[in-house]
Amino acid sequence: MKIILSGPPGCGKGTQAELLIARTGVTHYSTGDVLRDHVRRQTEIGQRAKEFMNAGKLVPDEIVLGIAREFLKTAAGKGVLFDGFPRTIPQAEGLDQVMTELNTKVDLTVFINLADDIIVRRLTSRRTCRKCGAIFNLEFKPPKAPGTCDVCGGELYQRDDDREATIRNRLSVYQRETSGLKEYYRRQGKLFELDGSIGKDRLHQEIMALVGKLK
């Protein structure tokens, strides 16, 4: 199985990816994680990517797709969950080309939809420990003592990334980047959109029902 799981920041995609991996044993693909691994190992493609990263520029699709190609070669015969990738139509087209070269294909694309106001409420409620980096949420995972980390007793604070103006900008960027991506996979008959507001457990059940149809 080759599955794409996508959705805006704060939609619960990360949680659903963890649940799906634990349940099915698929290999996790996150562009950021794989990219950092190549940089750490100083591979040829990692060194090329590092030049752009050090300059504060976006890593070109050519390099991103090259990393995906190398990953798929090592994962031959295994299920793969693409977490938040591709993000643009050129990346989607490139991924299809890579998969055709490797005699495989995308089987399922799941987009988790969630209203912007709910996302903003969720993300502005996040608090991070200055000392150990543990993350809490004032809505559904509050600390036992206000402002204090349950893990190490450190001070909790709100990151700049979790402020409303920053979140709304991230959502705007996401919508702009992924515009047309849903239609791309809809035309292929591979797109399924799910409601991220129905709760973690029910959302997982619906994703597993879709995955079950692939077997």
mmCIF file of the C-alpha atoms, coordinates in Angstrom:
data_MODEL
# 
_entry.id   MODEL 
# 
loop_
_atom_site.group_PDB 
_atom_site.id 
_atom_site.type_symbol 
_atom_site.label_atom_id 
_atom_site.label_alt_id 
_atom_site.label_comp_id 
_atom_site.label_asym_id 
_atom_site.label_entity_id 
_atom_site.label_seq_id 
_atom_site.pdbx_PDB_ins_code 
_atom_site.Cartn_x 
_atom_site.Cartn_y 
_atom_site.Cartn_z 
_atom_site.occupancy 
_atom_site.B_iso_or_equiv 
_atom_site.pdbx_formal_charge 
_atom_site.auth_seq_id 
_atom_site.auth_comp_id 
_atom_site.auth_asym_id 
_atom_site.auth_atom_id 
_atom_site.pdbx_PDB_model_num 
ATOM 1   C CA . MET A 1 1   ? 0.000   0.000  0.000   1.00 0.00 ? 1   MET A CA 1 
ATOM 2   C CA . LYS A 1 2   ? 1.159   3.485  -0.847  1.00 0.00 ? 2   LYS A CA 1 
ATOM 3   C CA . ILE A 1 3   ? -0.978  5.998  1.060   1.00 0.00 ? 3   ILE A CA 1 
ATOM 4   C CA . ILE A 1 4   ? -0.900  9.798  1.171   1.00 0.00 ? 4   ILE A CA 1 
ATOM 5   C CA . LEU A 1 5   ? -2.212  11.440 4.349   1.00 0.00 ? 5   LEU A CA 1 
ATOM 6   C CA . SER A 1 6   ? -2.648  15.183 4.133   1.00 0.00 ? 6   SER A CA 1 
ATOM 7   C CA . GLY A 1 7   ? -4.364  18.059 5.865   1.00 0.00 ? 7   GLY A CA 1 
ATOM 8   C CA . PRO A 1 8   ? -3.746  21.532 7.279   1.00 0.00 ? 8   PRO A CA 1 
ATOM 9   C CA . PRO A 1 9   ? -1.634  22.164 10.404  1.00 0.00 ? 9   PRO A CA 1 
ATOM 10  C CA . GLY A 1 10  ? -3.532  21.175 13.542  1.00 0.00 ? 10  GLY A CA 1 
ATOM 11  C CA . CYS A 1 11  ? -6.004  18.847 11.806  1.00 0.00 ? 11  CYS A CA 1 
ATOM 12  C CA . GLY A 1 12  ? -4.766  15.774 13.707  1.00 0.00 ? 12  GLY A CA 1 
ATOM 13  C CA . LYS A 1 13  ? -2.750  14.351 10.814  1.00 0.00 ? 13  LYS A CA 1 
ATOM 14  C CA . GLY A 1 14  ? 0.269   13.528 12.973  1.00 0.00 ? 14  GLY A CA 1 
ATOM 15  C CA . THR A 1 15  ? -1.830  11.558 15.460  1.00 0.00 ? 15  THR A CA 1 
ATOM 16  C CA . GLN A 1 16  ? -3.567  9.648  12.670  1.00 0.00 ? 16  GLN A CA 1 
ATOM 17  C CA . ALA A 1 17  ? -0.225  8.862  11.037  1.00 0.00 ? 17  ALA A CA 1 
ATOM 18  C CA . GLU A 1 18  ? 1.052   7.360  14.306  1.00 0.00 ? 18  GLU A CA 1 
ATOM 19  C CA . LEU A 1 19  ? -2.102  5.270  14.737  1.00 0.00 ? 19  LEU A CA 1 
ATOM 20  C CA . LEU A 1 20  ? -2.022  4.028  11.151  1.00 0.00 ? 20  LEU A CA 1 
ATOM 21  C CA . ILE A 1 21  ? 1.651   3.066  11.355  1.00 0.00 ? 21  ILE A CA 1 
ATOM 22  C CA . ALA A 1 22  ? 1.096   1.198  14.620  1.00 0.00 ? 22  ALA A CA 1 
ATOM 23  C CA . ARG A 1 23  ? -1.931  -0.630 13.230  1.00 0.00 ? 23  ARG A CA 1 
ATOM 24  C CA . THR A 1 24  ? -0.637  -1.572 9.768   1.00 0.00 ? 24  THR A CA 1 
ATOM 25  C CA . GLY A 1 25  ? 3.155   -1.481 10.011  1.00 0.00 ? 25  GLY A CA 1 
ATOM 26  C CA . VAL A 1 26  ? 3.543   0.785  6.976   1.00 0.00 ? 26  VAL A CA 1 
ATOM 27  C CA . THR A 1 27  ? 6.811   2.693  6.661   1.00 0.00 ? 27  THR A CA 1 
ATOM 28  C CA . HIS A 1 28  ? 6.557   6.373  7.569   1.00 0.00 ? 28  HIS A CA 1 
ATOM 29  C CA . TYR A 1 29  ? 7.707   8.967  5.041   1.00 0.00 ? 29  TYR A CA 1 
ATOM 30  C CA . SER A 1 30  ? 8.045   12.567 6.209   1.00 0.00 ? 30  SER A CA 1 
ATOM 31  C CA . THR A 1 31  ? 9.957   14.806 3.802   1.00 0.00 ? 31  THR A CA 1 
ATOM 32  C CA . GLY A 1 32  ? 11.478  16.826 6.654   1.00 0.00 ? 32  GLY A CA 1 
ATOM 33  C CA . ASP A 1 33  ? 12.647  13.768 8.594   1.00 0.00 ? 33  ASP A CA 1 
ATOM 34  C CA . VAL A 1 34  ? 14.091  12.014 5.538   1.00 0.00 ? 34  VAL A CA 1 
ATOM 35  C CA . LEU A 1 35  ? 15.716  15.232 4.339   1.00 0.00 ? 35  LEU A CA 1 
ATOM 36  C CA . ARG A 1 36  ? 17.412  15.785 7.705   1.00 0.00 ? 36  ARG A CA 1 
ATOM 37  C CA . ASP A 1 37  ? 18.628  12.178 7.664   1.00 0.00 ? 37  ASP A CA 1 
ATOM 38  C CA . HIS A 1 38  ? 20.314  12.716 4.289   1.00 0.00 ? 38  HIS A CA 1 
ATOM 39  C CA . VAL A 1 39  ? 21.936  15.914 5.576   1.00 0.00 ? 39  VAL A CA 1 
ATOM 40  C CA . ARG A 1 40  ? 23.148  14.120 8.720   1.00 0.00 ? 40  ARG A CA 1 
ATOM 41  C CA . ARG A 1 41  ? 24.623  11.255 6.676   1.00 0.00 ? 41  ARG A CA 1 
ATOM 42  C CA . GLN A 1 42  ? 26.158  13.754 4.250   1.00 0.00 ? 42  GLN A CA 1 
ATOM 43  C CA . THR A 1 43  ? 24.843  11.959 1.188   1.00 0.00 ? 43  THR A CA 1 
ATOM 44  C CA . GLU A 1 44  ? 25.230  13.639 -2.186  1.00 0.00 ? 44  GLU A CA 1 
ATOM 45  C CA . ILE A 1 45  ? 21.585  14.639 -2.285  1.00 0.00 ? 45  ILE A CA 1 
ATOM 46  C CA . GLY A 1 46  ? 21.755  15.719 1.362   1.00 0.00 ? 46  GLY A CA 1 
ATOM 47  C CA . GLN A 1 47  ? 24.683  18.036 0.667   1.00 0.00 ? 47  GLN A CA 1 
ATOM 48  C CA . ARG A 1 48  ? 22.798  19.620 -2.236  1.00 0.00 ? 48  ARG A CA 1 
ATOM 49  C CA . ALA A 1 49  ? 19.748  20.130 -0.011  1.00 0.00 ? 49  ALA A CA 1 
ATOM 50  C CA . LYS A 1 50  ? 21.867  21.615 2.767   1.00 0.00 ? 50  LYS A CA 1 
ATOM 51  C CA . GLU A 1 51  ? 23.058  24.421 0.489   1.00 0.00 ? 51  GLU A CA 1 
ATOM 52  C CA . PHE A 1 52  ? 19.493  25.607 0.047   1.00 0.00 ? 52  PHE A CA 1 
ATOM 53  C CA . MET A 1 53  ? 18.606  25.097 3.709   1.00 0.00 ? 53  MET A CA 1 
ATOM 54  C CA . ASN A 1 54  ? 21.634  27.076 4.895   1.00 0.00 ? 54  ASN A CA 1 
ATOM 55  C CA . ALA A 1 55  ? 20.659  29.897 2.541   1.00 0.00 ? 55  ALA A CA 1 
ATOM 56  C CA . GLY A 1 56  ? 17.142  29.920 4.000   1.00 0.00 ? 56  GLY A CA 1 
ATOM 57  C CA . LYS A 1 57  ? 15.627  28.837 0.684   1.00 0.00 ? 57  LYS A CA 1 
ATOM 58  C CA . LEU A 1 58  ? 13.055  26.161 -0.108  1.00 0.00 ? 58  LEU A CA 1 
ATOM 59  C CA . VAL A 1 59  ? 14.583  22.879 -1.241  1.00 0.00 ? 59  VAL A CA 1 
ATOM 60  C CA . PRO A 1 60  ? 13.692  22.503 -4.966  1.00 0.00 ? 60  PRO A CA 1 
ATOM 61  C CA . ASP A 1 61  ? 11.195  19.847 -6.058  1.00 0.00 ? 61  ASP A CA 1 
ATOM 62  C CA . GLU A 1 62  ? 13.962  18.118 -8.023  1.00 0.00 ? 62  GLU A CA 1 
ATOM 63  C CA . ILE A 1 63  ? 15.813  17.353 -4.783  1.00 0.00 ? 63  ILE A CA 1 
ATOM 64  C CA . VAL A 1 64  ? 12.662  16.560 -2.807  1.00 0.00 ? 64  VAL A CA 1 
ATOM 65  C CA . LEU A 1 65  ? 11.607  14.043 -5.455  1.00 0.00 ? 65  LEU A CA 1 
ATOM 66  C CA . GLY A 1 66  ? 15.110  12.602 -5.609  1.00 0.00 ? 66  GLY A CA 1 
ATOM 67  C CA . ILE A 1 67  ? 14.892  11.909 -1.890  1.00 0.00 ? 67  ILE A CA 1 
ATOM 68  C CA . ALA A 1 68  ? 11.490  10.280 -2.352  1.00 0.00 ? 68  ALA A CA 1 
ATOM 69  C CA . ARG A 1 69  ? 12.917  8.097  -5.131  1.00 0.00 ? 69  ARG A CA 1 
ATOM 70  C CA . GLU A 1 70  ? 15.779  6.881  -2.918  1.00 0.00 ? 70  GLU A CA 1 
ATOM 71  C CA . PHE A 1 71  ? 13.364  6.186  -0.068  1.00 0.00 ? 71  PHE A CA 1 
ATOM 72  C CA . LEU A 1 72  ? 11.016  4.167  -2.268  1.00 0.00 ? 72  LEU A CA 1 
ATOM 73  C CA . LYS A 1 73  ? 13.919  2.090  -3.565  1.00 0.00 ? 73  LYS A CA 1 
ATOM 74  C CA . THR A 1 74  ? 14.842  1.085  -0.008  1.00 0.00 ? 74  THR A CA 1 
ATOM 75  C CA . ALA A 1 75  ? 11.172  0.436  0.829   1.00 0.00 ? 75  ALA A CA 1 
ATOM 76  C CA . ALA A 1 76  ? 10.540  -1.812 -2.172  1.00 0.00 ? 76  ALA A CA 1 
ATOM 77  C CA . GLY A 1 77  ? 7.783   -4.299 -1.389  1.00 0.00 ? 77  GLY A CA 1 
ATOM 78  C CA . LYS A 1 78  ? 6.729   -2.414 1.751   1.00 0.00 ? 78  LYS A CA 1 
ATOM 79  C CA . GLY A 1 79  ? 3.754   -0.234 2.494   1.00 0.00 ? 79  GLY A CA 1 
ATOM 80  C CA . VAL A 1 80  ? 4.518   3.491  2.735   1.00 0.00 ? 80  VAL A CA 1 
ATOM 81  C CA . LEU A 1 81  ? 2.594   6.312  4.386   1.00 0.00 ? 81  LEU A CA 1 
ATOM 82  C CA . PHE A 1 82  ? 3.442   9.686  2.851   1.00 0.00 ? 82  PHE A CA 1 
ATOM 83  C CA . ASP A 1 83  ? 2.864   12.163 5.659   1.00 0.00 ? 83  ASP A CA 1 
ATOM 84  C CA . GLY A 1 84  ? 1.997   15.593 4.233   1.00 0.00 ? 84  GLY A CA 1 
ATOM 85  C CA . PHE A 1 85  ? 3.721   14.912 0.914   1.00 0.00 ? 85  PHE A CA 1 
ATOM 86  C CA . PRO A 1 86  ? 3.224   15.874 -1.876  1.00 0.00 ? 86  PRO A CA 1 
ATOM 87  C CA . ARG A 1 87  ? 2.155   19.449 -1.198  1.00 0.00 ? 87  ARG A CA 1 
ATOM 88  C CA . THR A 1 88  ? 1.942   20.776 -4.745  1.00 0.00 ? 88  THR A CA 1 
ATOM 89  C CA . ILE A 1 89  ? 0.792   19.517 -8.135  1.00 0.00 ? 89  ILE A CA 1 
ATOM 90  C CA . PRO A 1 90  ? 4.379   19.467 -9.538  1.00 0.00 ? 90  PRO A CA 1 
ATOM 91  C CA . GLN A 1 91  ? 5.383   17.285 -6.579  1.00 0.00 ? 91  GLN A CA 1 
ATOM 92  C CA . ALA A 1 92  ? 2.371   15.015 -7.145  1.00 0.00 ? 92  ALA A CA 1 
ATOM 93  C CA . GLU A 1 93  ? 3.168   14.684 -10.833 1.00 0.00 ? 93  GLU A CA 1 
ATOM 94  C CA . GLY A 1 94  ? 6.807   14.018 -10.025 1.00 0.00 ? 94  GLY A CA 1 
ATOM 95  C CA . LEU A 1 95  ? 5.896   11.404 -7.433  1.00 0.00 ? 95  LEU A CA 1 
ATOM 96  C CA . ASP A 1 96  ? 3.656   9.626  -9.949  1.00 0.00 ? 96  ASP A CA 1 
ATOM 97  C CA . GLN A 1 97  ? 6.543   9.577  -12.425 1.00 0.00 ? 97  GLN A CA 1 
ATOM 98  C CA . VAL A 1 98  ? 8.944   8.185  -9.805  1.00 0.00 ? 98  VAL A CA 1 
ATOM 99  C CA . MET A 1 99  ? 6.449   5.500  -8.834  1.00 0.00 ? 99  MET A CA 1 
ATOM 100 C CA . THR A 1 100 ? 5.886   4.531  -12.467 1.00 0.00 ? 100 THR A CA 1 
ATOM 101 C CA . GLU A 1 101 ? 9.649   4.113  -12.842 1.00 0.00 ? 101 GLU A CA 1 
ATOM 102 C CA . LEU A 1 102 ? 9.657   1.833  -9.803  1.00 0.00 ? 102 LEU A CA 1 
ATOM 103 C CA . ASN A 1 103 ? 6.566   -0.098 -10.940 1.00 0.00 ? 103 ASN A CA 1 
ATOM 104 C CA . THR A 1 104 ? 4.348   1.050  -8.086  1.00 0.00 ? 104 THR A CA 1 
ATOM 105 C CA . LYS A 1 105 ? 1.627   3.669  -7.543  1.00 0.00 ? 105 LYS A CA 1 
ATOM 106 C CA . VAL A 1 106 ? -0.328  5.738  -5.034  1.00 0.00 ? 106 VAL A CA 1 
ATOM 107 C CA . ASP A 1 107 ? -3.271  3.630  -3.848  1.00 0.00 ? 107 ASP A CA 1 
ATOM 108 C CA . LEU A 1 108 ? -5.116  6.067  -1.591  1.00 0.00 ? 108 LEU A CA 1 
ATOM 109 C CA . THR A 1 109 ? -5.063  9.781  -0.754  1.00 0.00 ? 109 THR A CA 1 
ATOM 110 C CA . VAL A 1 110 ? -6.756  10.929 2.450   1.00 0.00 ? 110 VAL A CA 1 
ATOM 111 C CA . PHE A 1 111 ? -7.309  14.628 3.144   1.00 0.00 ? 111 PHE A CA 1 
ATOM 112 C CA . ILE A 1 112 ? -8.382  15.543 6.675   1.00 0.00 ? 112 ILE A CA 1 
ATOM 113 C CA . ASN A 1 113 ? -10.488 18.710 6.565   1.00 0.00 ? 113 ASN A CA 1 
ATOM 114 C CA . LEU A 1 114 ? -10.979 21.016 9.539   1.00 0.00 ? 114 LEU A CA 1 
ATOM 115 C CA . ALA A 1 115 ? -12.340 24.554 9.813   1.00 0.00 ? 115 ALA A CA 1 
ATOM 116 C CA . ASP A 1 116 ? -9.726  27.274 10.272  1.00 0.00 ? 116 ASP A CA 1 
ATOM 117 C CA . ASP A 1 117 ? -11.329 28.574 13.482  1.00 0.00 ? 117 ASP A CA 1 
ATOM 118 C CA . ILE A 1 118 ? -11.118 25.123 15.104  1.00 0.00 ? 118 ILE A CA 1 
ATOM 119 C CA . ILE A 1 119 ? -7.480  24.787 14.061  1.00 0.00 ? 119 ILE A CA 1 
ATOM 120 C CA . VAL A 1 120 ? -6.665  28.220 15.469  1.00 0.00 ? 120 VAL A CA 1 
ATOM 121 C CA . ARG A 1 121 ? -8.347  27.330 18.768  1.00 0.00 ? 121 ARG A CA 1 
ATOM 122 C CA . ARG A 1 122 ? -6.449  24.049 18.977  1.00 0.00 ? 122 ARG A CA 1 
ATOM 123 C CA . LEU A 1 123 ? -3.036  25.450 18.153  1.00 0.00 ? 123 LEU A CA 1 
ATOM 124 C CA . THR A 1 124 ? -3.265  28.632 20.221  1.00 0.00 ? 124 THR A CA 1 
ATOM 125 C CA . SER A 1 125 ? -4.005  26.370 23.209  1.00 0.00 ? 125 SER A CA 1 
ATOM 126 C CA . ARG A 1 126 ? -0.634  24.623 22.910  1.00 0.00 ? 126 ARG A CA 1 
ATOM 127 C CA . ARG A 1 127 ? 2.014   25.257 25.539  1.00 0.00 ? 127 ARG A CA 1 
ATOM 128 C CA . THR A 1 128 ? 5.624   24.060 25.419  1.00 0.00 ? 128 THR A CA 1 
ATOM 129 C CA . CYS A 1 129 ? 8.066   23.451 28.246  1.00 0.00 ? 129 CYS A CA 1 
ATOM 130 C CA . ARG A 1 130 ? 11.107  25.731 28.072  1.00 0.00 ? 130 ARG A CA 1 
ATOM 131 C CA . LYS A 1 131 ? 13.239  23.102 29.780  1.00 0.00 ? 131 LYS A CA 1 
ATOM 132 C CA . CYS A 1 132 ? 12.394  19.693 28.262  1.00 0.00 ? 132 CYS A CA 1 
ATOM 133 C CA . GLY A 1 133 ? 10.233  20.607 25.262  1.00 0.00 ? 133 GLY A CA 1 
ATOM 134 C CA . ALA A 1 134 ? 7.174   18.622 26.395  1.00 0.00 ? 134 ALA A CA 1 
ATOM 135 C CA . ILE A 1 135 ? 3.956   19.828 24.747  1.00 0.00 ? 135 ILE A CA 1 
ATOM 136 C CA . PHE A 1 136 ? 0.612   20.347 26.491  1.00 0.00 ? 136 PHE A CA 1 
ATOM 137 C CA . ASN A 1 137 ? -2.742  21.658 25.324  1.00 0.00 ? 137 ASN A CA 1 
ATOM 138 C CA . LEU A 1 138 ? -4.988  23.750 27.536  1.00 0.00 ? 138 LEU A CA 1 
ATOM 139 C CA . GLU A 1 139 ? -8.081  22.218 25.890  1.00 0.00 ? 139 GLU A CA 1 
ATOM 140 C CA . PHE A 1 140 ? -7.466  18.472 25.912  1.00 0.00 ? 140 PHE A CA 1 
ATOM 141 C CA . LYS A 1 141 ? -4.091  17.845 27.604  1.00 0.00 ? 141 LYS A CA 1 
ATOM 142 C CA . PRO A 1 142 ? -3.682  20.533 30.268  1.00 0.00 ? 142 PRO A CA 1 
ATOM 143 C CA . PRO A 1 143 ? -0.823  20.459 32.790  1.00 0.00 ? 143 PRO A CA 1 
ATOM 144 C CA . LYS A 1 144 ? -1.694  19.432 36.328  1.00 0.00 ? 144 LYS A CA 1 
ATOM 145 C CA . ALA A 1 145 ? -0.474  22.808 37.615  1.00 0.00 ? 145 ALA A CA 1 
ATOM 146 C CA . PRO A 1 146 ? -1.083  25.892 35.435  1.00 0.00 ? 146 PRO A CA 1 
ATOM 147 C CA . GLY A 1 147 ? 2.064   27.049 33.651  1.00 0.00 ? 147 GLY A CA 1 
ATOM 148 C CA . THR A 1 148 ? 4.172   24.161 34.962  1.00 0.00 ? 148 THR A CA 1 
ATOM 149 C CA . CYS A 1 149 ? 5.426   21.092 33.076  1.00 0.00 ? 149 CYS A CA 1 
ATOM 150 C CA . ASP A 1 150 ? 4.235   17.750 34.472  1.00 0.00 ? 150 ASP A CA 1 
ATOM 151 C CA . VAL A 1 151 ? 7.437   16.083 33.269  1.00 0.00 ? 151 VAL A CA 1 
ATOM 152 C CA . CYS A 1 152 ? 10.227  18.259 34.644  1.00 0.00 ? 152 CYS A CA 1 
ATOM 153 C CA . GLY A 1 153 ? 8.572   21.180 36.431  1.00 0.00 ? 153 GLY A CA 1 
ATOM 154 C CA . GLY A 1 154 ? 9.794   23.674 33.867  1.00 0.00 ? 154 GLY A CA 1 
ATOM 155 C CA . GLU A 1 155 ? 7.943   26.792 32.750  1.00 0.00 ? 155 GLU A CA 1 
ATOM 156 C CA . LEU A 1 156 ? 5.347   26.426 30.010  1.00 0.00 ? 156 LEU A CA 1 
ATOM 157 C CA . TYR A 1 157 ? 5.119   29.091 27.324  1.00 0.00 ? 157 TYR A CA 1 
ATOM 158 C CA . GLN A 1 158 ? 3.362   29.772 24.034  1.00 0.00 ? 158 GLN A CA 1 
ATOM 159 C CA . ARG A 1 159 ? 5.684   29.555 21.040  1.00 0.00 ? 159 ARG A CA 1 
ATOM 160 C CA . ASP A 1 160 ? 5.512   32.266 18.388  1.00 0.00 ? 160 ASP A CA 1 
ATOM 161 C CA . ASP A 1 161 ? 4.409   29.534 15.952  1.00 0.00 ? 161 ASP A CA 1 
ATOM 162 C CA . ASP A 1 162 ? 1.339   28.965 18.129  1.00 0.00 ? 162 ASP A CA 1 
ATOM 163 C CA . ARG A 1 163 ? 0.079   32.539 18.036  1.00 0.00 ? 163 ARG A CA 1 
ATOM 164 C CA . GLU A 1 164 ? -3.056  33.283 16.012  1.00 0.00 ? 164 GLU A CA 1 
ATOM 165 C CA . ALA A 1 165 ? -1.500  35.567 13.395  1.00 0.00 ? 165 ALA A CA 1 
ATOM 166 C CA . THR A 1 166 ? 1.245   33.025 12.652  1.00 0.00 ? 166 THR A CA 1 
ATOM 167 C CA . ILE A 1 167 ? -1.218  30.134 12.492  1.00 0.00 ? 167 ILE A CA 1 
ATOM 168 C CA . ARG A 1 168 ? -3.537  31.926 10.091  1.00 0.00 ? 168 ARG A CA 1 
ATOM 169 C CA . ASN A 1 169 ? -0.574  32.727 7.866   1.00 0.00 ? 169 ASN A CA 1 
ATOM 170 C CA . ARG A 1 170 ? 0.474   29.038 7.882   1.00 0.00 ? 170 ARG A CA 1 
ATOM 171 C CA . LEU A 1 171 ? -3.062  28.057 6.938   1.00 0.00 ? 171 LEU A CA 1 
ATOM 172 C CA . SER A 1 172 ? -3.054  30.571 4.096   1.00 0.00 ? 172 SER A CA 1 
ATOM 173 C CA . VAL A 1 173 ? 0.259   29.173 2.814   1.00 0.00 ? 173 VAL A CA 1 
ATOM 174 C CA . TYR A 1 174 ? -1.093  25.623 3.085   1.00 0.00 ? 174 TYR A CA 1 
ATOM 175 C CA . GLN A 1 175 ? -4.233  26.460 1.109   1.00 0.00 ? 175 GLN A CA 1 
ATOM 176 C CA . ARG A 1 176 ? -2.194  28.230 -1.545  1.00 0.00 ? 176 ARG A CA 1 
ATOM 177 C CA . GLU A 1 177 ? 0.330   25.386 -1.859  1.00 0.00 ? 177 GLU A CA 1 
ATOM 178 C CA . THR A 1 178 ? -2.238  22.592 -1.993  1.00 0.00 ? 178 THR A CA 1 
ATOM 179 C CA . SER A 1 179 ? -4.712  24.395 -4.240  1.00 0.00 ? 179 SER A CA 1 
ATOM 180 C CA . GLY A 1 180 ? -5.608  21.986 -7.022  1.00 0.00 ? 180 GLY A CA 1 
ATOM 181 C CA . LEU A 1 181 ? -4.004  18.984 -5.312  1.00 0.00 ? 181 LEU A CA 1 
ATOM 182 C CA . LYS A 1 182 ? -7.342  17.536 -4.223  1.00 0.00 ? 182 LYS A CA 1 
ATOM 183 C CA . GLU A 1 183 ? -8.699  17.792 -7.755  1.00 0.00 ? 183 GLU A CA 1 
ATOM 184 C CA . TYR A 1 184 ? -5.543  16.117 -9.089  1.00 0.00 ? 184 TYR A CA 1 
ATOM 185 C CA . TYR A 1 185 ? -6.181  13.006 -6.990  1.00 0.00 ? 185 TYR A CA 1 
ATOM 186 C CA . ARG A 1 186 ? -9.953  13.236 -7.403  1.00 0.00 ? 186 ARG A CA 1 
ATOM 187 C CA . ARG A 1 187 ? -9.508  12.881 -11.154 1.00 0.00 ? 187 ARG A CA 1 
ATOM 188 C CA . GLN A 1 188 ? -7.500  9.720  -10.478 1.00 0.00 ? 188 GLN A CA 1 
ATOM 189 C CA . GLY A 1 189 ? -10.292 8.335  -8.296  1.00 0.00 ? 189 GLY A CA 1 
ATOM 190 C CA . LYS A 1 190 ? -7.964  8.148  -5.285  1.00 0.00 ? 190 LYS A CA 1 
ATOM 191 C CA . LEU A 1 191 ? -9.166  11.053 -3.138  1.00 0.00 ? 191 LEU A CA 1 
ATOM 192 C CA . PHE A 1 192 ? -11.139 10.645 0.078   1.00 0.00 ? 192 PHE A CA 1 
ATOM 193 C CA . GLU A 1 193 ? -11.931 13.633 2.295   1.00 0.00 ? 193 GLU A CA 1 
ATOM 194 C CA . LEU A 1 194 ? -12.669 13.106 5.994   1.00 0.00 ? 194 LEU A CA 1 
ATOM 195 C CA . ASP A 1 195 ? -13.979 15.442 8.685   1.00 0.00 ? 195 ASP A CA 1 
ATOM 196 C CA . GLY A 1 196 ? -11.266 16.116 11.275  1.00 0.00 ? 196 GLY A CA 1 
ATOM 197 C CA . SER A 1 197 ? -13.820 17.325 13.840  1.00 0.00 ? 197 SER A CA 1 
ATOM 198 C CA . ILE A 1 198 ? -15.383 13.877 14.471  1.00 0.00 ? 198 ILE A CA 1 
ATOM 199 C CA . GLY A 1 199 ? -12.782 12.885 17.061  1.00 0.00 ? 199 GLY A CA 1 
ATOM 200 C CA . LYS A 1 200 ? -9.522  10.932 16.996  1.00 0.00 ? 200 LYS A CA 1 
ATOM 201 C CA . ASP A 1 201 ? -10.991 7.438  17.436  1.00 0.00 ? 201 ASP A CA 1 
ATOM 202 C CA . ARG A 1 202 ? -13.782 7.756  14.889  1.00 0.00 ? 202 ARG A CA 1 
ATOM 203 C CA . LEU A 1 203 ? -11.437 9.385  12.388  1.00 0.00 ? 203 LEU A CA 1 
ATOM 204 C CA . HIS A 1 204 ? -9.025  6.477  12.792  1.00 0.00 ? 204 HIS A CA 1 
ATOM 205 C CA . GLN A 1 205 ? -11.862 4.011  12.204  1.00 0.00 ? 205 GLN A CA 1 
ATOM 206 C CA . GLU A 1 206 ? -12.822 5.766  8.981   1.00 0.00 ? 206 GLU A CA 1 
ATOM 207 C CA . ILE A 1 207 ? -9.225  5.778  7.737   1.00 0.00 ? 207 ILE A CA 1 
ATOM 208 C CA . MET A 1 208 ? -8.848  2.082  8.571   1.00 0.00 ? 208 MET A CA 1 
ATOM 209 C CA . ALA A 1 209 ? -12.089 1.334  6.690   1.00 0.00 ? 209 ALA A CA 1 
ATOM 210 C CA . LEU A 1 210 ? -10.578 2.982  3.581   1.00 0.00 ? 210 LEU A CA 1 
ATOM 211 C CA . VAL A 1 211 ? -7.291  1.110  4.032   1.00 0.00 ? 211 VAL A CA 1 
ATOM 212 C CA . GLY A 1 212 ? -9.176  -2.161 4.465   1.00 0.00 ? 212 GLY A CA 1 
ATOM 213 C CA . LYS A 1 213 ? -10.662 -1.797 1.000   1.00 0.00 ? 213 LYS A CA 1 
ATOM 214 C CA . LEU A 1 214 ? -7.147  -1.824 -0.492  1.00 0.00 ? 214 LEU A CA 1 
ATOM 215 C CA . LYS A 1 215 ? -6.338  -5.317 0.787   1.00 0.00 ? 215 LYS A CA 1 
# 
